[in-house]
Amino acid sequence: MRTEILAYLNANKVAGFNTSAELPWDSNGTPLYVKNYKNIYVDQDQVSQEPLIDVLNGTGVVTQTTTVSAYVTTDAKQVPSNLAALIAMISAARLTTGISGVTQRTTQVTTSLENDAQITQFEFSFSQLIVN
């Protein structure tokens, strides 16, 4: 789903911000998004499964949730005037038509401050039902 989110972000640019194809971490685990302001980074898919319905014969239904995180950092002292537009555009990536077969799509947005950096994290969750 990372690929589809990156495609959406590249197709819906906001002036002054770039989308990076790199993962948000360097080889040492240092977050690149803290070093490179105004660059949007998208992490790899994280998949989890949770039982929904268990049946005695071994069949059942599980909810599979794929979570993808995206990050962008701006200067906390000089917040870009189009930051709200950027947040709205990135949040809407959950609606991209490239992702199908899911029953639920959500985006959670959190903002934190680290020194003079304002870090905005987006957590996209896509859930689907899978029959065992």
Secondary structure, 3 states (H helix, E strand, C coil): CHHHHHHHHHHCCCCCCEECCCCCECCCCCEHHHHCCCEEEECCCEEEEEEEEECCCCCEEEEEEEEEEEEEEEECCCCCCCHHHHHHHHHHHHHCCCCCCCCEEEEEEEEEEECCEEEEEEEEEEEEEEEC
